[in-house]
Amino acid sequence: MRRLRVPPLLICFGFSIVAGLPWLCSAARMSSPPEQRLSLWYRRPARQWVEALPVGNGRLGAMVFGGIERERIQFNEDTVWTGAPHDYAHPGAWRYLPKLRQLLWAGQQRAAEELAMVHFMSIPLRQMEYQPCGDLYLEFPGHEAQRVEAYRRDLNLDTAIVTTQYRLDGVEYRREVFASHPRQVLVVHLSSSEPGALRFRVRLQPAHEGGLVQVSPSGNLRMQGRVPGGAIRYEAELRLRLDGGKGLANGDALEVEGAHRATLLLAVATNFRNFRDVSADPHERNRATLDAAGAMSYEVLRDEHIRDHQRLFRRVSLDLGTSSGSQLETDERIRQFRPEADPELIVLLFQYGRYLLIASSRLPGQPANLQGLWNDQLKPPWGSKYTVNINTEMNYWPAEVTNLAECHLPLFRALAEVAESGERTAWEHYRARGWVLHHNFDLWRGPAPINHSNHGIWPTGGAWLCQHLWEHYLFEGDLAFLRDQAYPLMKGAALFFLDTLVEDPRRWWLISGPSNSPENGGLVMGPTMDHQIIRHLFAQVIAASEILGVDAPLRKRLEWARSRIAPNQIGRLGQLQEWLEDIDDPNNRHRHVSHLWGLHPGWEITPFGTPELFAAARRSLEFRGDGGTGWSMAWKVNFWARFLDGDRALRLLTNLLQPAWESVPGSREPRGGVYQNLFDAHPPFQIDGNFGATAGIAEMLLQSHDPYARPDTISDVLKGHSAYLHLLPALPKAWVEGRVSGLRARGGFEVDLEWSGGRLQRARVKSLLGRRVRIRYRDREITLETRAGELYRLGPELQVLR
């Protein structure tokens, strides 16, 4: 054991004496329970990972267990992945493309899938996996759980701080944990009501075998690790600051005795620069990060963090009425949930999705993956990658409408990188211009088809993600973004489909293929979802080229090709067909409802523009039922909101808010729902359902796609010269009174709404871009010519109030 003496007013061996606020301030905070309406809280520590509470700054994330004798804080850094820079394309795959189409047209699906497995798939067949980084352990001798009183742990969504507090032998102990985005560190602060009462041990443990932990010459605790068989090296470095007491180095741990307060700063970095370059120095990155954060007191770090978080989080507020549910622990509240009795749990779910997006998707970090930012497994479900046949897109549905546009930016940066590698895949697999992305990508931006030909060959992933670029423009109106970032990517995706659409030998239509209706029905030609996405992509590029005044010849070519794409079809059961052939099974309860993409998130199937297709889409959704995995139920919330059926949307939200950790009576199968910490359950955990639920709740309250749009006019609608707001389009009967503020709408509008007795009372519409807008509530419509920066107040009949 090495005793580290810390002279007063001197920083030495990584420990520093800092002046703190008197305990009176901390005690005052401790005696006032956190604001519970926006808190997840519990009376015992987490026993499983899905009970722990998440914090994150977009790059560095952690799960806080709130232990008593031993606290575990499991952490991730978003570039810790298996693998290395790699080209996934299969050279010469294009030579087999005509044969694949020929086999599929001849009805020989199995032969086509077998041929594709050999000659058309990614090399290697699987992509790489997101990894945990390590664990931070705090051990408290003598803090036996059975002796503790007044235990509580909570996550306050408004401050983005996890707090653990309890009383032992008359002493109040408190821990606060947050991930600072401005300083890029994980911060852990410990305090006690009695000076000198803090005594604990600090350890770091790497997630992978062969790692090294040691106390550095400066007294910091340093962890080094490497992902086996891959290129990623990572380091974590912890700096400890004490108010009172002394610090000791004991082997590969730090020990603290007799402290009043302690602050731990954890910096984590890897050698990753970009998907082609792993030459960075994680040690130098951590040193610079700790030097900057270490110059600030805990109070300054905390206040800066809260201001930074609330700048985003407080843009939107939602009130659906009060309930007694907030007096229950969150897991018990989920067990007892009834929508009419606890509307505040729906508010908590809504704001939790926004919280998780802020925590998992901010520059300079990577986009939110299948688990957002949080993963404790070396073999996570589905690799915790970016699955783009629904899941990654769902992660970002709340970004624009719930006023978190900045959180979209990591996705756009990744998409630009995927397009680079996607150019080679487009050429090697299709001999096509532009770029392509199939149904997954990873840190190394692999765009080729993976896993199995019956679901991996799906070439419209990039086209779907291009919708997010266009939506960002529609909400923000940023011409520079459209010109410099969005349009080049959208154009490249469109060029790919101009080269790969083929004529159906039985009809004059242009169709996609080989492809699949995601994960349902195997390899086919011309699934409905493909055609909806491609039509929308072409319309976006047509509209953008007109706005920017570029590429007139390309525009004409796209208009011609778009008019020939196979249309939506209504089948024998009155349903929207999922495939070219009328083979839909009404008993199919598949989790994907891909052929309804044109209803949501697309908008070529609308209530007044295409009433027959609208009715057919509803028929299809009724066949699929109200069950499903967590994210599937979240998508159905959005579907029913687009169907203007608030009660059915609320039913799906209620299904989603079921305790996934409890089995369904009479069934041995796990069910979708949420875990104790409100994480969405596929099962297992996938974060997309959290984001989809948040987006669906917003969609119930405000819609800004045009309900008069039709597939043949959508490019005109998309030019954005005017906008459309539909107020309270799917308000459930159970939400009798409420208010929402800060929602965003296409065309550059910010909207506040208040209702009572199930009817609109007042609306505030702020115009950010000065566009003309049609506003609808129930059967009433008005049109306003707006000016940028002006606020418009409307009454219950949409009358303009002065």
N, C-alpha and C positions, 0 to 999 in steps of 0.2 A: 504494500500500500504506500502510495506517495502522497504526502500532505502538501496541498497547494496553498501557500500563504498569500493572502491578497492584501497588500498594504492599502490603507485608506487613500481615496482619491486617485488611485492608480489602477490602470487596467493591466492585468498580468495573467499569462497563461489562459487567455480567452475568457477570464472571469472579470467582472467589473462591479464596483460599488456604485449603485445608482440611488439618488435621492428619490423617494417615493412619496405619494400622497399619504397623509396620515391614515392609520387603519380606520379612523372614523368614516372616511369616504367609502372604503371597501365594505365596511360593516353595514353602511346604509344601503349599498347596492345589494348586499347579501340578504338583508332583512326584507327587501321588497321583491316579491316573486316576479319573474319575467312576465311580460304581457302575453297572455296565453292564447289569444285569438290567432296569432301568427306564430305559434310555437308548437313543436313536437316535443312531448315531455313524458317522463317515465319515473317510477319510484324504485327502480332497480337497474343495475348495470346491464349492458347487452351481453347475452350469452352466445349469440350467433352473429355472423357478419351482417346479415340482413336486419339486425336489430340496432347496429351501430349507426351513428349519425354522420352524414357527409359534410365536409367542407372542401372548398376548392377555389383556385384563382385562375382557372382556365388551362393551366399547365401542370400545376402541382395539386394533387388531391389527397385527402386523408379520410379515414373512417375512424371515428372516436367511440370507444366502447364504454367509457365512463367507469372503469374498474375502481375498486376500493383498495384492496391489498396490492393489486397490480393493474395499472392502466396500460391498455394496448392502443396504440395509434398506428394503424396500418396505412402506409402511404404509397402513392403512385406518382410517377413522372411520365408525361404522355408520349415520350419518345423511347421508352423502354419496351422494345419489341424483340421477338425472335427474328432471325434472318439478317440479310445484308442487301445493299444495293443490287438490283437484279432486273433483268429484262424477262418478262413472263411470256412474251409472244412465242408462238409455235411456228418456226420458219416453214414456209411452204404449205401451211394449212389451207390457203385459198384454193389450191388445186382440187380439193375434195368438196368444195362448196357446191358446184353443179350436181355432183352425185348425191349429196345430202338432200338437196331440194327435189331431185328426181325421185328418190326413195320416198320422201314424205308425200309428194303428190300422188305417188302410186299406193299410198296407204301402208307402206312398210316402215312403220315407226320404229320398231325394235331394231331393225337392220340399220336404220339411220343413226340411232343412238349408239349402237355398237361401233359403227364406222367412226363417228365423231369422237368417241372415247379414245380411239387410237390415234387419230390424225388431226383433231381440231381443238383439243383442249390446251389449257395453260401448261407451261413447263416451269416449275413442278405443278402437279395437279391441285395441290393445296396452297393457300396463301399463309402468310405468317400470322403470329398471334401476339396480342397485347399482353404485357406482363406486369405483375406486381414489382415493386422496387424494394421495399423493406418494411420493417416494423420499428417503431420507437416504443420502448417499454419504460414505464416509471414504476418503481417498486417502493412500497411504503411499509416498512417494518412496524408491526404492532397495530396496524389498521385492519383488525379483523372485522369482516362484514357483519357478524352477528352483534357486535357492540356499537355499530353505527346507528345514529338517529337522524331523522329529518333528511334522508337521502333524496336527491332529485338530480336528474340530468335532463337537459333540454337543448334544442336547437331553435334559436330565435331567427326566423327568416328575415326579419327587418334589419337585424345587425349582422347576420351571417356569422354568429358566434355560438359555439357549443360550450355549455357550462355544466360542470359537475360540482355539486356541493353537498356537504353532509356535516354532522356534528359528532365529535368523538371526545369523550372525557371533558365535556364543556368547551372544547375548542371548535370553532367553525373553520372548515377547510373548503377552499374554492379553487377550481381550475377553469380557465378559459382557453379555448383553442379556436384559432381562425387561420385562414390562408390569405395573406396579403397580396393583392394584385399589384399595387404600386411598388412593393418591395420584393415581390417574388420569393417570399419565405413563408414557411409554416411557423406560427407563433403559438407557444404554450406558456401560459402564465399561471403560477401557483401562488396562493396567499393563505395566511392563517390569521385568525383574530387575535392570537397571542404571540407577541414577538418571540422569535427563536423556536417556534413549534414545528417548523418544517424540517423533516428529515426524510430523504429519499435517495434512490439509486437510479441512474439513467443508463440505459443500454440501447444500442442499435443492432439490428439483425438483418443482413441482406436476404433477399428472397431466393437467391440462387446459391447452390453449393459452390465452395471455393472462394467465397468472399472473405474480405479482411476487415476487421474492426480494430482500431487502436486509438489511443490518446495521442494527439499530435504534440510536437514540442511547444506549441502555443497554448496547449491545454484544451483545445477543441476535441470533440469526439468525432472521429472520421471513419466512414464506412466506404469501402470500395467493392465493386462487384462487376461481373460480366455475364451477359446472357450466354449460356452454353451453346457452342456451335454457331454463334452469330457475331455480328460486328459491333454491337452496342456495348460500350463500357459506361458505367455510371458511378457516381460518387454522391454521398450525402455527408454534410458536415454540420455539426451542431455546436453552437456557441451558447454558453451558459452565463447569465448575469445574476448576481445575488444582491439582495438588500439584507445585510446582516449575515452571520454565519460564516461558514468556510466550505471550500470545495476540495475534494480529494480525488486523485486519480487512483483507481484500483484495478489494475490489469486493463481490460478492454471496456471499463465502465467508469462513470463519474459518480461520486457520492457527495451528498450535501448534508450538512449537519447544522442545526441551530439557526436556520434562516427564517426571516420574516416573510420575504417575498422572493420569488425566483422567476426569471424569464428565460425560456429556451427558444433560440432561433435556429430553425432547420432549413438549410439550403440544399437543393438537390439538382444535379445537372448530369447530362450525358455528353458523349462525343458527337452527337447527331447535329449536323448543320442543315441538310436537306436530304431528299430521298436519293441523292447520288453522292453525297459527301458526308463522311463520318470522321472528319479530321479535327473536330473541336477538342479543347482541353477542359474536361469537367472540373478539374481542380481550380483552374484559374477563374472559371465562371463562378464557382461557389465563393471563392475568396472575394471577388469583386462584389457579389451580392451581399455577403455578410459584412463587409466593410461599410457598405452604404446603410444597411438596416441596423447595424450595430451602433451607429452614431446617434440613434434615436431612442428616446425613452419609451417604455412600454405604453404610457398614456398617449404619446404622440403617434406611435404605430397603430394603436387601437383606434384612435379618433380618425386618423387618415384612412384606415381600412373601412370604417363605418361610413364615412363620407363618400368614398369611392363606390361602395356597394349601393348605398341608398340613392346615389345619383341615377342608377339604373332601376333599382327595385321599386322605388317610390313613384315611378312614372304612372303606374296603374294601381288603382284601388278597386276593390269589389266588396259590396255589402249585400248579403241576401237575407239579412235579419239575424236576430240573436237566438242562441240556443244554450242549453245547459251542458252540451257535450264537451265544451272546453274544460270543464271541471274533471273530466275523466282522463286517465292516461291514454295516450294516442292509440295503443294497441287495443285497449278495452273499448275505446270509442269506435274503432273500426268494427269490432265484433257486434256492437249494439246499433250500428248505423241504420237509420231510416231517414230518407231524404226530407220528409216533412218535419221531422223532429230535430234534425241537426244540419241545417243548411250551412252552418259555419264550417263543417268538415269539407264541404264542396269548395268553399272559399279557400280553405287551407290547401286542398289538393291543387287548386288553380294556381295559387301563389307559390306552392312548392315546385311546380313545373317551371315557373319563371326563375325561382331561386336556383334550381339545378342547371338551367341553361346558362345563367350568369356564371355559376361556379365551374362549368365544364367547357365553355366555349368562348374564350376571349383571347385575342392576340396577346402575346406571340405564340399561343398554344395551338395544338392540333384541333381539328373538329371533334365534336362529341361523338364517340363511337357507340357500339351496341350497349355498353354499360356506362356511357357518358365519359367519366374520367376515372371511375373506381373499379378496381378488380384485385382480388386477393389470390387468384388461382394461376398456376403455371399452365394449366390447360383449361382456359375459360370456355364457357359455352360458345360455340360458333367462332371461337378465336377472338371474341370481343372486337371484331373488325368493323368495317363500314359496309353493311349490307344495304344495297341501294335499290332493291326491288320493292321497298317500302320503308325500311327501318330508319336509315339515315335521313331520308326526306322528312319522315314524321318528327324526328328530333328537332327539325327547324321550322315546323309549321307555326309555333308560337312566336317566332322571332320578330316578324314585322307587325302582326296584329296586336301583340301585347307590348309593343314599344321597346323592343330590344334589338333593334336593327344592327347594332355593333356586334352582337353575338353571331350574326350571320357570316362575318368576315373570315373567320378561320376556314369555314367550308369553301368560300370562294377561292381562297389561296390554295387549298388542297385541290380544288377542281382544276385550276390552271395547271398544276403539276400533273394531275391525272391525264389531262389533255395532251401533255408532252409525250408521255409513255403510250397513250392511246393512239397516237398517230402511227406508231410502228405496228401496233396490234391491228389497226384498221387496214394497213397495207399487207401484212403477212397473212392475216386471216381472211380478208375480203378483197384485196387489191383495190381498195377504195381510198378516196381522198378523205380529208378531215380526220376525225378521231372518234373512238368508240370506247365505251365502258360497259362491261357486262354486270353481273349482279353483285359483285364485291370488289372492294379495293382495300389495301392495307397501308402501313407506313411507307412501303416502298413503291406505292402507287401502281400496283398490278391491275391492269384492266382486262386481261384475257379471261375467257370462260373457265371456271374452276369446278371442282368437286365431282360433278356428274353431268353428262350431256342432257339429261332429262329436265334439269332445271338451271344448269350453269350457263347454257347458251341462251342468253337473253340480252340483246344488244342495245336496249333502250335506257340503260341506267344513266348514261351521260345526258341523254336528251331530257329525262325527267329532272335531273339536277339543274339543267339549264333553266327550267321554270323558276327556280329559286333566284337566279340572276335577274330574270325579267320581273319577278314579283318585287324584288328589292328596288328596281327602277320605278315600278308603278307606285310603290308606297313613298319613295323618297324623291322621285323626279330629278335625279342627279344625271345630267346629260354627260358629264365627264366620265362617270362610272359606266354608263351605257356604251359610250364610244370606245373607251380604253380597256375595259375589263370584260363587260358582258358580251358585247356584240362579237368580238373575235371568237369567243368560245362557242356562242350560239351558232355562228356561221359555220364553224368547223364541224359541229355536230350535224348541222343540216346538210352539208356537203356529203358527209358519210351516207346519209339516207338517200340522197339523190342518186348515189352510185349503187346502192344495194337494194332498193325497192325493185321488185320484179313483177311482171304481169302474171296474174292468175291465169293459167291455161284454159280455165273454164269460163272466165269472164274478162271484162275489159279493165277490171280494177288493178291498181298497184297494191301489192301486199309486202309485208315484211317476212323475214324468215331465212334460215331456220331460227325459231324462237320458242317461247313457251308462255303460257299464261301463268305468272309466277307460282312455281312449285305445285302446280295443279295440272294434271293431264298430259305431262310429258312433252317431248319435242314435236312441234307442229309448224305449219306455215300460217302466218296471218292471224295471230290472236288479237282480239278486240282491243285490249289495252295498248298494245304496240301502236295501233293505228290512231288511237286517241292521242297518245303522247306525241307521235310524229306530226299529226295535224296541228297540234298546239305549238310544237317547236317551229314548224314552217310559218305559222301565223305570227309568232313572235319575231322571227327574222324578217318577214315581210314588213311588219309594222316598224321594227327598229331601223331597217334600211331606208324607209320613207322618212322617218323622223330625222335620221342622220344625213339624208340626201346622198346615199352611196349605193353602189351595186344594183343599179336598175336592171341589167340583164339577168342577174341571179334572181332578183325578185320575180321577174316574169317566169323564169323556169320553176321557181317554187310554187307560184300560183297555179301553174299548169299541173305540176305533179300533185299538189294538194287536192286539186279537184278530182283526181283519179284514185285517191286512196280509198280502200274499201270502207263503206259507211257502216255506222252502227246498224244492227239488224234486230228486229223483234221476232222472237221464236214462237214455236207452236203452243207454248204455255203462257204466252203473253209476257215473257221475260226478255230482258236484254241479253242477246247471245254472247257467250264468253269466247266463242270461236267462230270461224267462218261457217262451219256446219252447225245445224240446230241439234246439238247433242247434250245440252245442259241437263243435269240430273237434279230434280227438285229436292231430293233427299241429301244432296251434297252439302255438308256443313263446314266446308273447308275454311280455314282461318283467313286466307286471302280472298278478297272480293275485287279482284283486279279489274274486271270489266266495267266496274263503276268508277274508274279513274276519271272519266269524262264528267261525272257529277261532282266529285271531290277527289283530289285537289284541283282537277281541271274544272272547266265550266262551259262545256259545249252541250251539256244536258241540263236544262233549266226549266223552271215551272211554267213560264209563259212563252219562252222561245221555242221549246221543243216539248210540248205537253205529252205527246204520245211516247216519246223516249223516256220522259220523266216518269210516266206511269210504269213503263216496262222496267226501268231501273229499280223502282220501288218493289215491284214484283220479285225481282232477283234477290233483293236484300231480305225480303220476307222469307224466301226459301232458305237463305243462309242462316236465319235464326238470330237470337239475341245472345248466344253464348260465344265461346271462343277464348283464345289466349288473351292476355292483358292488352297487348297492343291492338289486337283485332277488335276487341270491344271499344277501344279508344277511337279507332277509325270509324266504327259504326256510330259513335256519338256524332262525329262530323257528318256522316252521311245523313242521319236523321235530322240534324240541324239544317242541312241543305234541302231536305224534304219538307222543311218548315213545320216539323212535328216535334215540339219541345218536350211533350210528355214521353214520347218514345226515346228521345235523346236522354232524358233524365233516367229512364229505366236502364239504359245501357251504362250510364254513370254509376247507378246503384249497383249493377252487376260488377262493375269494375272495382268498386269499393268493398269487395268481399275479402275476408281474411284468407289469403292464399296459403297460410301455414296450417290451416285446418282442412281436413279432407271433406269432400262432398258426401253427405249421408248416403250410404248404399253404394259408394264408389271407392275404389282403391286408387284412382287416378288423381294426381295433383290438379289443382284448378287455377285458372287465371284469376287475377285480382291484385291485391297489394300485400306487401309484407308489413311487419310491425313498424318499420321506419317509413312507410308509405312508398317504398320503391315498388315499381310495377313488376308483376310476376307474369312471365310468359306462360308458365314457369319454365326454367328458373328466371332469375332477375334479368330483365332487359329494360332499359330506361325509356325506350320509345313510347311506351304506354303512358308514362308520366307527361311527356310533352304532347302526345296526341290528346290526352284528356284536357290539358290546359287550352289547347287550340280549339277543341270542341266546345268548351264552355264559352270561349270568346265568340265562336261562330253562332252560338245560340242567341247571343245578345246583339251582334252586329255583323252584317254581311255587306261586302262591297264589290263582289263580282256582279255582273249584269244578269238579272234573271230573264231578260229578253234575248240574250245571246243565242245564236244558232251556230252550228259548225261552219256554215258558209259565210257568216258575217263576222266571225270572231276576230279576224285580223283588223277589221275596221274598229271594233270595240277596243282592241288592245292598243290603239294609237294613243289613248289616254287624253284626248282633247277634252273629254268630259268625264265625270265620275258618277257613281251610283252608290247611295247608302240605303240599306234596308235596316230600320231600327227595330230591335226586339223581334226578329223574324221567327224565333222558335222559343218563345218564353213559356216554360212549363206552368201549369196551373199552380203547382206547389210554391213557386217563387212569387208570392203575392205582392211583396214589397221589396224594393232594393234599389241600389244605385251602383253604377260603375263609372269610372273616370279614366281617361288617358288611353283608351283603345285607339289604334290607328287604322286608317282605311286607305284603299287604293285611290290614287289621285291626289294624295297629300292632305289628308284631313285627320284631325284629332277630335274624338267624340266622347262626351260625357252624357250619361242617360240616367234618369230617375223615373221610377214607376211606383204606383200604388194601386191596390185593388186589381192587380193584373193589367193595368193600363198605363201607358206612357203619361207622365205628368209634365216633364220638361226635358229638353235636349240642348246641349251646347255643342256647336260645331265650329271648330277653329280651322280656317283655311290656311294651309302652309304654302300652297303654290298658286292660289288664285284661279282655280279651275271652275268651270260650270259644273254644277252637281244636281242630280235628281235625287230627292229624298223620299223614301216610301215608309209609311207606317200603316199596317193593316191594308185597307183598300184606298188609302189616300196618298197622293203624290204631289210634291211641289218641285219646282226647279228654281235654283238660286244661281245668280251670277255673282261669284265671290271675288274678293280681293285678298291677296296674300297678306297674312298677318291679322286679318279681321276675324272677330268672333261673332257667331250668329246664334241667337237664342230662339228656341222654338217651343211652342206650347203643345197641349195635348192633341190638338187638331192640326199640328204642323204649322200653325200660324206664327209668323215672325214677331217676336216680342221686342219691344224697344227698351 
